[in-house]
């Protein structure tokens, strides 16, 4: 199983407020699951982090495999923007994250599935709608 973790889940993991998310994270960390993060998510988290959170985030990033954006991800994200921007308000970062998940054959773990209306995207069951 391969899972791409969205920024909203990593925020909960780093702050430890949502016990169900933290529990799911701990279960995954000792499983055979391959846990990925998008370069976009790394950027979002570091840009919005409080200074005291940087060390925790860096430790989280070391536990994950960061998927670099490549031309395949760029093409798919461009298609998502072309087809979903007007109808669903999809933004560039969300298109890139979704494309990273699909191109990596990963399920997306997010707490906000409405941001991702892409039909070829699958979600990790632990995420909330």
N, CA, C and O atoms as a MOPAC input file, in Angstrom:
PM7 MOZYME 1SCF
protein

 N      0.85100 1    -1.16900 1     0.00000 1
 C      0.00000 1     0.00000 1     0.00000 1
 C      0.90100 1     1.23700 1     0.00000 1
 O      1.88300 1     1.30800 1     0.73900 1
 N      0.54800 1     2.20200 1    -0.83700 1
 C      1.27900 1     3.46400 1    -0.92700 1
 C      0.31500 1     4.60500 1    -0.63900 1
 O     -0.78300 1     4.66500 1    -1.19200 1
 N      0.74400 1     5.50800 1     0.23400 1
 C     -0.11200 1     6.60800 1     0.67100 1
 C      0.64900 1     7.91800 1     0.53100 1
 O      1.79500 1     8.03000 1     0.96600 1
 N      0.00100 1     8.91100 1    -0.08300 1
 C      0.53800 1    10.26600 1    -0.14400 1
 C     -0.20200 1    11.08500 1     0.91300 1
 O     -1.43000 1    11.16400 1     0.89600 1
 N      0.54500 1    11.68800 1     1.82500 1
 C     -0.04700 1    12.40500 1     2.94400 1
 C     -0.15200 1    13.88900 1     2.61500 1
 O      0.82700 1    14.51700 1     2.21400 1
 N     -1.34800 1    14.44200 1     2.78900 1
 C     -1.61000 1    15.85600 1     2.52700 1
 C     -1.18500 1    16.70000 1     3.72900 1
 O     -0.99500 1    16.18500 1     4.83100 1
 N     -1.04300 1    17.98400 1     3.49800 1
 C     -0.56200 1    18.89000 1     4.54000 1
 C     -1.48100 1    18.93500 1     5.75700 1
 O     -0.99700 1    19.04600 1     6.88300 1
 N     -2.79500 1    18.85200 1     5.55500 1
 C     -3.70400 1    18.93300 1     6.70300 1
 C     -3.51500 1    17.76200 1     7.66200 1
 O     -3.67800 1    17.92400 1     8.87100 1
 N     -3.17900 1    16.59800 1     7.14500 1
 C     -2.91900 1    15.43700 1     7.99300 1
 C     -1.58400 1    15.60900 1     8.71900 1
 O     -1.48700 1    15.32400 1     9.91300 1
 N     -0.56300 1    16.06900 1     8.01200 1
 C      0.74200 1    16.25100 1     8.64700 1
 C      0.71000 1    17.33200 1     9.72300 1
 O      1.44400 1    17.24600 1    10.70800 1
 N     -0.12200 1    18.33200 1     9.54700 1
 C     -0.28600 1    19.35400 1    10.59000 1
 C     -0.83900 1    18.70200 1    11.85200 1
 O     -0.35800 1    18.95700 1    12.95600 1
 N     -1.85100 1    17.86000 1    11.67900 1
 C     -2.42900 1    17.17000 1    12.84100 1
 C     -1.42700 1    16.23600 1    13.49400 1
 O     -1.37100 1    16.14000 1    14.72000 1
 N     -0.63200 1    15.54500 1    12.68000 1
 C      0.38500 1    14.64400 1    13.22900 1
 C      1.41600 1    15.45500 1    14.01900 1
 O      1.79200 1    15.06100 1    15.12300 1
 N      1.87400 1    16.57500 1    13.47100 1
 C      2.92400 1    17.35800 1    14.12900 1
 C      2.42700 1    18.03700 1    15.39800 1
 O      3.19300 1    18.20900 1    16.34600 1
 N      1.17500 1    18.41900 1    15.42700 1
 C      0.63500 1    19.10900 1    16.60900 1
 C      0.00400 1    18.14700 1    17.60400 1
 O     -0.17700 1    18.49100 1    18.77200 1
 N     -0.33500 1    16.93600 1    17.14700 1
 C     -0.85400 1    15.91000 1    18.03300 1
 C     -2.22500 1    16.17700 1    18.61800 1
 O     -2.55600 1    15.63200 1    19.67100 1
 N     -3.03000 1    17.00000 1    17.96600 1
 C     -4.34600 1    17.35000 1    18.51500 1
 C     -5.42300 1    16.32400 1    18.20200 1
 O     -6.24700 1    16.01900 1    19.06500 1
 N     -5.43600 1    15.78800 1    16.99800 1
 C     -6.46900 1    14.83700 1    16.58600 1
 C     -5.96400 1    13.42600 1    16.86200 1
 O     -5.14000 1    12.89300 1    16.11900 1
 N     -6.46000 1    12.83600 1    17.92400 1
 C     -5.95500 1    11.53600 1    18.37500 1
 C     -6.17900 1    10.43300 1    17.34600 1
 O     -5.35700 1     9.52300 1    17.23600 1
 N     -7.28500 1    10.49500 1    16.58200 1
 C     -7.53200 1     9.45300 1    15.58300 1
 C     -6.51400 1     9.53600 1    14.44400 1
 O     -6.05900 1     8.50600 1    13.94600 1
 N     -6.15400 1    10.75500 1    14.03200 1
 C     -5.14000 1    10.92400 1    12.98500 1
 C     -3.78900 1    10.42400 1    13.50100 1
 O     -3.08600 1     9.69600 1    12.80000 1
 N     -3.43300 1    10.81000 1    14.71000 1
 C     -2.14900 1    10.38700 1    15.27900 1
 C     -2.10600 1     8.86700 1    15.41700 1
 O     -1.08100 1     8.25100 1    15.12800 1
 N     -3.19600 1     8.26400 1    15.85100 1
 C     -3.25200 1     6.80700 1    15.98700 1
 C     -3.07000 1     6.12600 1    14.63000 1
 O     -2.31400 1     5.16300 1    14.51000 1
 N     -3.76100 1     6.62700 1    13.62000 1
 C     -3.63000 1     6.07600 1    12.25700 1
 C     -2.18800 1     6.22400 1    11.77200 1
 O     -1.63600 1     5.30600 1    11.16400 1
 N     -1.58500 1     7.37300 1    12.04000 1
 C     -0.19700 1     7.64000 1    11.65400 1
 C      0.74400 1     6.62500 1    12.30800 1
 O      1.61900 1     6.06300 1    11.65000 1
 N      0.55600 1     6.40000 1    13.59700 1
 C      1.40900 1     5.45000 1    14.31400 1
 C      1.24500 1     4.03500 1    13.76300 1
 O      2.22100 1     3.29600 1    13.63600 1
 N      0.00400 1     3.66100 1    13.43600 1
 C     -0.23200 1     2.35000 1    12.83200 1
 C      0.48800 1     2.22200 1    11.49600 1
 O      1.10200 1     1.19500 1    11.20800 1
 N      0.40800 1     3.27200 1    10.68200 1
 C      1.07500 1     3.24000 1     9.37300 1
 C      2.59000 1     3.18700 1     9.51500 1
 O      3.27200 1     2.53300 1     8.72600 1
 N      3.11200 1     3.87400 1    10.51900 1
 C      4.56300 1     3.95300 1    10.66300 1
 C      5.21000 1     2.60500 1    10.97800 1
 O      6.40600 1     2.42500 1    10.74900 1
 N      4.43200 1     1.66400 1    11.49700 1
 C      4.97500 1     0.33300 1    11.78700 1
 C      4.46000 1    -0.71300 1    10.80300 1
 O      4.69300 1    -1.90800 1    10.98400 1
 N      3.76700 1    -0.26800 1     9.77400 1
 C      3.23300 1    -1.18100 1     8.76400 1
 C      4.19200 1    -1.25200 1     7.57700 1
 O      5.26200 1    -0.64200 1     7.58200 1
 N      3.78600 1    -2.00100 1     6.57600 1
 C      4.56500 1    -2.11800 1     5.34100 1
 C      4.23700 1    -0.99200 1     4.36000 1
 O      4.78700 1    -0.95100 1     3.25900 1
 N      3.35800 1    -0.09500 1     4.74600 1
 C      2.92500 1     0.98100 1     3.84300 1
 C      4.09700 1     1.87900 1     3.47300 1
 O      4.98000 1     2.15700 1     4.28500 1
 N      4.07600 1     2.31400 1     2.23900 1
 C      5.05200 1     3.30000 1     1.74900 1
 C      4.37300 1     4.65200 1     1.88600 1
 O      3.32200 1     4.87700 1     1.28700 1
 N      4.95600 1     5.55300 1     2.66400 1
 C      4.32600 1     6.84300 1     2.95100 1
 C      5.09800 1     7.93200 1     2.20800 1
 O      6.29800 1     8.12000 1     2.40600 1
 N      4.36900 1     8.63900 1     1.35000 1
 C      4.95300 1     9.66900 1     0.49600 1
 C      4.44700 1    11.05100 1     0.88600 1
 O      3.42800 1    11.19600 1     1.56100 1
 N      5.18100 1    12.05100 1     0.44600 1
 C      4.76700 1    13.44200 1     0.58500 1
 C      5.13200 1    14.15000 1    -0.71800 1
 O      6.15500 1    13.84800 1    -1.33300 1
 N      4.30500 1    15.07400 1    -1.12300 1
 C      4.57000 1    15.87800 1    -2.31300 1
 C      5.51100 1    17.02300 1    -1.95100 1
 O      5.47600 1    17.53700 1    -0.83300 1
 N      6.34200 1    17.41300 1    -2.89400 1
 C      7.18800 1    18.58800 1    -2.68800 1
 C      6.32500 1    19.82100 1    -2.41700 1
 O      6.74700 1    20.72500 1    -1.69600 1
 N      5.13400 1    19.86200 1    -2.98100 1
 C      4.20400 1    20.96800 1    -2.74100 1
 C      3.79700 1    21.00600 1    -1.26900 1
 O      3.72700 1    22.08200 1    -0.67500 1
 N      3.53300 1    19.85700 1    -0.68300 1
 C      3.14900 1    19.78200 1     0.72600 1
 C      4.29000 1    20.24600 1     1.62200 1
 O      4.06100 1    20.97200 1     2.59000 1
 N      5.51100 1    19.83500 1     1.30900 1
 C      6.66900 1    20.29700 1     2.07600 1
 C      6.72600 1    21.82100 1     2.03900 1
 O      6.93800 1    22.46000 1     3.07000 1
 N      6.54000 1    22.39800 1     0.87200 1
 C      6.56100 1    23.85300 1     0.71000 1
 C      5.46200 1    24.51200 1     1.53300 1
 O      5.71900 1    25.47700 1     2.25200 1
 N      4.23300 1    23.99400 1     1.43300 1
 C      3.10600 1    24.55900 1     2.17500 1
 C      3.36600 1    24.54200 1     3.67900 1
 O      3.11900 1    25.53100 1     4.36900 1
 N      3.86300 1    23.41900 1     4.18000 1
 C      4.07300 1    23.28600 1     5.62200 1
 C      5.17700 1    24.20500 1     6.13100 1
 O      5.01500 1    24.86000 1     7.16100 1
 N      6.27900 1    24.25600 1     5.42600 1
 C      7.37100 1    25.12300 1     5.87300 1
 C      7.00300 1    26.59600 1     5.77200 1
 O      7.42300 1    27.39300 1     6.61100 1
 N      6.23600 1    26.96600 1     4.77400 1
 C      5.82500 1    28.36200 1     4.61800 1
 C      4.88800 1    28.81100 1     5.74100 1
 O      4.91900 1    29.97300 1     6.14700 1
 N      4.05400 1    27.89300 1     6.24300 1
 C      3.07800 1    28.26400 1     7.25300 1
 C      3.42900 1    27.86900 1     8.67100 1
 O      2.65600 1    28.12600 1     9.59400 1
 N      4.58100 1    27.24800 1     8.86200 1
 C      4.93600 1    26.72600 1    10.18900 1
 C      5.36900 1    27.83700 1    11.13600 1
 O      5.97400 1    28.83500 1    10.74500 1
 N      5.03300 1    27.61500 1    12.37900 1
 C      5.54900 1    28.46700 1    13.45600 1
 C      7.01100 1    28.09700 1    13.66100 1
 O      7.38700 1    26.94900 1    13.42200 1
 N      7.84000 1    29.03100 1    14.09400 1
 C      9.26900 1    28.70800 1    14.28600 1
 C      9.49900 1    27.48600 1    15.17100 1
 O     10.42200 1    26.71200 1    14.92100 1
 N      8.68800 1    27.30500 1    16.18400 1
 C      8.86200 1    26.16400 1    17.09300 1
 C      8.50000 1    24.83000 1    16.43800 1
 O      8.83500 1    23.77300 1    16.97200 1
 N      7.82100 1    24.86600 1    15.29000 1
 C      7.38000 1    23.63800 1    14.61400 1
 C      8.38000 1    23.11400 1    13.59200 1
 O      8.24900 1    21.97800 1    13.13600 1
 N      9.36800 1    23.90900 1    13.22600 1
 C     10.28600 1    23.51400 1    12.16000 1
 C     11.03400 1    22.22300 1    12.46300 1
 O     11.18600 1    21.38300 1    11.57600 1
 N     11.49800 1    22.04600 1    13.68100 1
 C     12.24100 1    20.83800 1    14.03300 1
 C     11.35000 1    19.59600 1    13.91800 1
 O     11.77900 1    18.56600 1    13.39800 1
 N     10.12200 1    19.69900 1    14.40300 1
 C      9.17200 1    18.58400 1    14.31000 1
 C      8.88100 1    18.25100 1    12.85600 1
 O      8.84700 1    17.08100 1    12.47600 1
 N      8.67100 1    19.28700 1    12.04000 1
 C      8.38900 1    19.05700 1    10.62100 1
 C      9.57500 1    18.40100 1     9.91700 1
 O      9.39100 1    17.48500 1     9.11500 1
 N     10.76000 1    18.85300 1    10.20200 1
 C     11.94300 1    18.25800 1     9.57300 1
 C     12.05500 1    16.77600 1     9.92500 1
 O     12.43300 1    15.96300 1     9.08100 1
 N     11.73000 1    16.42500 1    11.16400 1
 C     11.74700 1    15.01800 1    11.56900 1
 C     10.69000 1    14.22700 1    10.81000 1
 O     10.93300 1    13.09100 1    10.40200 1
 N      9.51500 1    14.82600 1    10.62100 1
 C      8.46400 1    14.16200 1     9.83700 1
 C      8.91900 1    13.94200 1     8.40000 1
 O      8.72800 1    12.85900 1     7.84700 1
 N      9.51700 1    14.95800 1     7.79700 1
 C      9.95600 1    14.84600 1     6.40400 1
 C     10.98900 1    13.74000 1     6.23900 1
 O     11.02300 1    13.07700 1     5.20200 1
 N     11.82400 1    13.53400 1     7.23800 1
 C     12.83100 1    12.46900 1     7.15400 1
 C     12.20000 1    11.08300 1     7.16800 1
 O     12.79600 1    10.12400 1     6.67700 1
 N     10.99500 1    10.97000 1     7.73000 1
 C     10.30600 1     9.67800 1     7.79100 1
 C      9.52100 1     9.39000 1     6.51900 1
 O      8.97700 1     8.29600 1     6.36400 1
 N      9.45400 1    10.34500 1     5.61500 1
 C      8.64500 1    10.22500 1     4.40500 1
 C      9.53200 1    10.20900 1     3.16700 1
 O     10.68700 1    10.63500 1     3.20500 1
 N      8.97700 1     9.71400 1     2.08100 1
 C      9.64000 1     9.79100 1     0.78400 1
 C      9.01600 1    10.97200 1     0.04300 1
 O      7.81700 1    10.97800 1    -0.23700 1
 N      9.84100 1    11.97000 1    -0.27100 1
 C      9.34100 1    13.13400 1    -1.00600 1
 C      9.37700 1    12.83300 1    -2.50200 1
 O     10.41200 1    12.45700 1    -3.05200 1
 N      8.22800 1    13.00500 1    -3.14400 1
 C      8.11700 1    12.75500 1    -4.57600 1
 C      8.38100 1    14.06900 1    -5.31500 1
 O      7.61300 1    15.02100 1    -5.17800 1
 N      9.44800 1    14.12400 1    -6.08800 1
 C      9.71900 1    15.35600 1    -6.83500 1
 C      8.73500 1    15.52000 1    -7.98600 1
 O      8.29300 1    14.54300 1    -8.59000 1
 N      8.40700 1    16.75500 1    -8.27300 1
 C      7.52800 1    17.03000 1    -9.41400 1
 C      8.30700 1    16.77000 1   -10.69900 1
 O      9.44900 1    17.20700 1   -10.84400 1
 N      7.68200 1    16.05800 1   -11.62400 1
 C      8.30800 1    15.81200 1   -12.91700 1
 C      7.30700 1    16.15800 1   -14.01800 1
 O      6.21300 1    16.64800 1   -13.73900 1
 N      7.67900 1    15.90500 1   -15.24400 1
 C      6.82700 1    16.29600 1   -16.36400 1
 C      5.49900 1    15.54400 1   -16.35900 1
 O      4.47500 1    16.11300 1   -16.73500 1
 N      5.49300 1    14.28300 1   -15.94300 1
 C      4.24300 1    13.51700 1   -15.87300 1
 C      3.27500 1    14.12100 1   -14.86800 1
 O      2.08100 1    14.24500 1   -15.14000 1
 N      3.79500 1    14.49600 1   -13.70900 1
 C      2.96500 1    15.14500 1   -12.69600 1
 C      2.48300 1    16.49400 1   -13.21800 1
 O      1.32200 1    16.85600 1   -13.02700 1
 N      3.35900 1    17.22800 1   -13.86800 1
 C      2.97000 1    18.52600 1   -14.43300 1
 C      1.86700 1    18.39800 1   -15.47400 1
 O      0.92300 1    19.18800 1   -15.47400 1
 N      1.97500 1    17.42500 1   -16.35000 1
 C      0.93600 1    17.21800 1   -17.37600 1
 C     -0.40900 1    16.87100 1   -16.73700 1
 O     -1.44500 1    17.42600 1   -17.10200 1
 N     -0.37300 1    15.94400 1   -15.77900 1
 C     -1.62800 1    15.52500 1   -15.14100 1
 C     -2.23900 1    16.68700 1   -14.35200 1
 O     -3.45200 1    16.89600 1   -14.39600 1
 N     -1.41100 1    17.43400 1   -13.63800 1
 C     -1.90800 1    18.58700 1   -12.88300 1
 C     -2.51100 1    19.63100 1   -13.82200 1
 O     -3.53200 1    20.24400 1   -13.50900 1
 N     -1.87800 1    19.82300 1   -14.96200 1
 C     -2.42600 1    20.75800 1   -15.94900 1
 C     -3.79300 1    20.32500 1   -16.45000 1
 O     -4.68700 1    21.15000 1   -16.63800 1
 N     -3.95000 1    19.02500 1   -16.66400 1
 C     -5.24600 1    18.48200 1   -17.08100 1
 C     -6.28800 1    18.68600 1   -15.97500 1
 O     -7.42700 1    19.05700 1   -16.26000 1
 N     -5.90800 1    18.44800 1   -14.73200 1
 C     -6.83900 1    18.67100 1   -13.60800 1
 C     -7.27800 1    20.13300 1   -13.54400 1
 O     -8.45400 1    20.42500 1   -13.32600 1
 N     -6.34000 1    21.03700 1   -13.73400 1
 C     -6.70400 1    22.45800 1   -13.71100 1
 C     -7.63400 1    22.80200 1   -14.86700 1
 O     -8.60200 1    23.54400 1   -14.70300 1
 N     -7.32800 1    22.25300 1   -16.03300 1
 C     -8.16100 1    22.53400 1   -17.21100 1
 C     -9.58500 1    22.03900 1   -17.01200 1
 O    -10.53700 1    22.70200 1   -17.42400 1
 N     -9.73700 1    20.88300 1   -16.38500 1
 C    -11.06700 1    20.28500 1   -16.26700 1
 C    -11.78700 1    20.59500 1   -14.95400 1
 O    -13.01000 1    20.47000 1   -14.88900 1
 N    -11.06700 1    20.99000 1   -13.91900 1
 C    -11.70100 1    21.14600 1   -12.59200 1
 C    -11.60400 1    22.53900 1   -11.98600 1
 O    -12.25500 1    22.81200 1   -10.97700 1
 N    -10.81900 1    23.41500 1   -12.56800 1
 C    -10.63500 1    24.72700 1   -11.93400 1
 C    -11.93700 1    25.51600 1   -11.89100 1
 O    -12.32300 1    26.00900 1   -10.83100 1
 N    -12.60800 1    25.64100 1   -13.00900 1
 C    -13.84200 1    26.43700 1   -13.04600 1
 C    -14.98500 1    25.75400 1   -12.31500 1
 O    -15.71600 1    26.40000 1   -11.56400 1
 N    -15.14500 1    24.46500 1   -12.52400 1
 C    -16.29300 1    23.76000 1   -11.94000 1
 C    -16.14300 1    23.48900 1   -10.44400 1
 O    -17.14600 1    23.44800 1    -9.73100 1
 N    -14.91800 1    23.30200 1    -9.95200 1
 C    -14.71300 1    22.92500 1    -8.55100 1
 C    -13.75200 1    23.85100 1    -7.80500 1
 O    -13.49400 1    23.63600 1    -6.62000 1
 N    -13.22800 1    24.85800 1    -8.46200 1
 C    -12.30800 1    25.78400 1    -7.80900 1
 C    -10.96600 1    25.17600 1    -7.44000 1
 O    -10.32100 1    25.62100 1    -6.49000 1
 N    -10.54000 1    24.16100 1    -8.18500 1
 C     -9.26100 1    23.51000 1    -7.89900 1
 C     -8.12400 1    24.50000 1    -8.14000 1
 O     -8.07100 1    25.18200 1    -9.16300 1
 N     -7.22200 1    24.55400 1    -7.16700 1
 C     -6.06500 1    25.44200 1    -7.24800 1
 C     -4.81600 1    24.65700 1    -7.63900 1
 O     -4.79700 1    23.42900 1    -7.56700 1
 N     -3.78500 1    25.37000 1    -8.04900 1
 C     -2.55600 1    24.75300 1    -8.53900 1
 C     -1.96600 1    23.75400 1    -7.53900 1
 O     -1.62300 1    22.63600 1    -7.92500 1
 N     -1.84200 1    24.12900 1    -6.28000 1
 C     -1.23700 1    23.22900 1    -5.28900 1
 C     -2.02400 1    21.92600 1    -5.17900 1
 O     -1.43200 1    20.84800 1    -5.13200 1
 N     -3.34800 1    22.01800 1    -5.13700 1
 C     -4.17000 1    20.80700 1    -5.02800 1
 C     -4.06600 1    19.95200 1    -6.28300 1
 O     -4.04900 1    18.72400 1    -6.19400 1
 N     -3.99800 1    20.57900 1    -7.44300 1
 C     -3.83200 1    19.82400 1    -8.68600 1
 C     -2.50300 1    19.07900 1    -8.68700 1
 O     -2.43800 1    17.92300 1    -9.10500 1
 N     -1.45200 1    19.73100 1    -8.22300 1
 C     -0.13800 1    19.08000 1    -8.16400 1
 C     -0.11100 1    17.94400 1    -7.15200 1
 O      0.49300 1    16.90300 1    -7.41300 1
 N     -0.75100 1    18.12500 1    -6.00700 1
 C     -0.79600 1    17.06600 1    -4.99600 1
 C     -1.57600 1    15.86700 1    -5.52400 1
 O     -1.12800 1    14.72800 1    -5.38900 1
 N     -2.72900 1    16.11300 1    -6.11800 1
 C     -3.52800 1    15.02100 1    -6.67600 1
 C     -2.75600 1    14.30100 1    -7.77800 1
 O     -2.74600 1    13.07100 1    -7.83200 1
 N     -2.11500 1    15.06100 1    -8.64800 1
 C     -1.33800 1    14.45600 1    -9.73600 1
 C     -0.18300 1    13.62300 1    -9.18100 1
 O      0.12800 1    12.56000 1    -9.71800 1
 N      0.44100 1    14.09000 1    -8.12700 1
 C      1.53100 1    13.33800 1    -7.49900 1
 C      1.01500 1    12.00200 1    -6.97300 1
 O      1.66400 1    10.97000 1    -7.14300 1
 N     -0.14700 1    12.02400 1    -6.33600 1
 C     -0.72700 1    10.77900 1    -5.82200 1
 C     -1.02400 1     9.80800 1    -6.96500 1
 O     -0.64600 1     8.63800 1    -6.90100 1
 N     -1.68900 1    10.28200 1    -7.99000 1
 C     -2.07900 1     9.40300 1    -9.09100 1
 C     -0.84500 1     8.87600 1    -9.83300 1
 O     -0.76300 1     7.68500 1   -10.13400 1
 N      0.09600 1     9.74800 1   -10.12300 1
 C      1.30000 1     9.32000 1   -10.84600 1
 C      2.14800 1     8.35800 1   -10.01100 1
 O      2.88400 1     7.54200 1   -10.56800 1
 N      2.05300 1     8.44500 1    -8.69300 1
 C      2.80200 1     7.56500 1    -7.79300 1
 C      2.01700 1     6.31000 1    -7.42000 1
 O      2.48200 1     5.48400 1    -6.63400 1
 N      0.81700 1     6.17600 1    -7.99400 1
 C     -0.08000 1     5.05800 1    -7.68000 1
 C     -0.31700 1     4.95600 1    -6.17200 1
 O     -0.26700 1     3.87700 1    -5.58100 1
 N     -0.57900 1     6.11900 1    -5.57500 1
 C     -0.79700 1     6.21100 1    -4.13600 1
 C     -2.21700 1     6.67700 1    -3.84200 1
 O     -2.84700 1     7.36500 1    -4.64400 1
 N     -2.69800 1     6.28300 1    -2.67500 1
 C     -3.95400 1     6.82200 1    -2.17100 1
 C     -3.62000 1     8.12500 1    -1.45700 1
 O     -2.58400 1     8.22800 1    -0.80000 1
 N     -4.48600 1     9.11100 1    -1.58200 1
 C     -4.28000 1    10.39100 1    -0.91600 1
 C     -4.94100 1    10.36300 1     0.45500 1
 O     -6.12100 1    10.03600 1     0.58000 1
 N     -4.16900 1    10.70800 1     1.48100 1
 C     -4.72100 1    10.83000 1     2.83900 1
 C     -4.88500 1    12.30500 1     3.12800 1
 O     -3.90700 1    13.01900 1     3.35200 1
 N     -6.11600 1    12.75500 1     3.12400 1
 C     -6.45100 1    14.15000 1     3.36700 1
 C     -7.68700 1    14.21900 1     4.24300 1
 O     -8.48000 1    13.27800 1     4.28200 1
 N     -7.85000 1    15.31300 1     4.93300 1
 C     -9.04800 1    15.53200 1     5.74000 1
 C    -10.09400 1    16.31800 1     4.95800 1
 O    -11.20400 1    16.52600 1     5.44900 1
 N     -9.75400 1    16.75800 1     3.75000 1
 C    -10.65600 1    17.60400 1     2.97200 1
 C    -10.76700 1    17.08500 1     1.53700 1
 O    -10.14100 1    17.61400 1     0.62000 1
 N    -11.56500 1    16.05600 1     1.36700 1
 C    -11.70200 1    15.43200 1     0.04900 1
 C    -12.39100 1    16.33300 1    -0.97300 1
 O    -12.23000 1    16.12800 1    -2.17600 1
 N    -13.14500 1    17.31300 1    -0.52200 1
 C    -13.84400 1    18.19600 1    -1.46400 1
 C    -12.86600 1    18.97900 1    -2.34400 1
 O    -13.21800 1    19.38900 1    -3.45000 1
 N    -11.64600 1    19.18700 1    -1.85800 1
 C    -10.64500 1    19.91500 1    -2.65000 1
 C    -10.12000 1    19.08100 1    -3.80300 1
 O     -9.39300 1    19.58800 1    -4.65700 1
 N    -10.48000 1    17.80500 1    -3.83500 1
 C     -9.92000 1    16.87400 1    -4.81400 1
 C    -11.02900 1    16.12100 1    -5.55600 1
 O    -11.30600 1    14.96600 1    -5.23300 1
 N    -11.66300 1    16.75300 1    -6.53700 1
 C    -12.76200 1    16.10300 1    -7.25000 1
 C    -12.30700 1    15.18100 1    -8.39900 1
 O    -13.14600 1    14.69000 1    -9.15500 1
 N    -11.02900 1    14.94800 1    -8.53500 1
 C    -10.49700 1    14.16700 1    -9.64300 1
 C    -11.00000 1    12.72500 1    -9.56800 1
 O    -10.86800 1    12.06600 1    -8.53600 1
 N    -11.56600 1    12.25000 1   -10.65100 1
 C    -12.19600 1    10.93000 1   -10.66600 1
 C    -11.20200 1     9.77400 1   -10.58600 1
 O    -11.56000 1     8.68800 1   -10.13000 1
 N     -9.96700 1     9.99000 1   -11.01800 1
 C     -8.97900 1     8.91100 1   -11.00400 1
 C     -8.15300 1     8.87300 1    -9.71500 1
 O     -7.19000 1     8.11300 1    -9.61800 1
 N     -8.52000 1     9.67400 1    -8.74500 1
 C     -7.81500 1     9.75300 1    -7.47500 1
 C     -8.49900 1     8.86800 1    -6.44400 1
 O     -9.72300 1     8.89600 1    -6.31200 1
 N     -7.71700 1     8.08300 1    -5.71500 1
 C     -8.28200 1     7.26900 1    -4.64000 1
 C     -7.79800 1     7.81300 1    -3.30600 1
 O     -6.72500 1     8.41000 1    -3.21600 1
 N     -8.59800 1     7.60200 1    -2.28000 1
 C     -8.32600 1     8.15900 1    -0.97000 1
 C     -8.00900 1     7.06100 1     0.03500 1
 O     -8.55500 1     5.95900 1    -0.01300 1
 N     -7.11100 1     7.40400 1     0.94000 1
 C     -6.82400 1     6.51500 1     2.05900 1
 C     -8.05700 1     6.53400 1     2.96700 1
 O     -8.57900 1     7.60500 1     3.27700 1
 N     -8.51600 1     5.38000 1     3.38500 1
 C     -9.76000 1     5.31300 1     4.15700 1
 C     -9.77100 1     6.12700 1     5.43800 1
 O    -10.84200 1     6.52100 1     5.89800 1
 N     -8.61700 1     6.39100 1     6.02500 1
 C     -8.59200 1     7.12500 1     7.28200 1
 C     -8.93200 1     8.59200 1     7.15500 1
 O     -9.18800 1     9.24700 1     8.16500 1
 N     -8.94400 1     9.14100 1     5.92000 1
 C     -9.22700 1    10.57100 1     5.76000 1
 C    -10.70000 1    10.87300 1     5.99300 1
 O    -11.56500 1    10.01300 1     5.82400 1
 N    -10.96300 1    12.10800 1     6.38400 1
 C    -12.34000 1    12.54000 1     6.61000 1
 C    -12.83000 1    13.30300 1     5.39400 1
 O    -12.04700 1    13.96900 1     4.71700 1
 N    -14.11500 1    13.20900 1     5.11800 1
 C    -14.70500 1    13.93200 1     3.99300 1
 C    -14.85100 1    15.39000 1     4.31300 1
 O    -15.33200 1    16.16000 1     3.48100 1

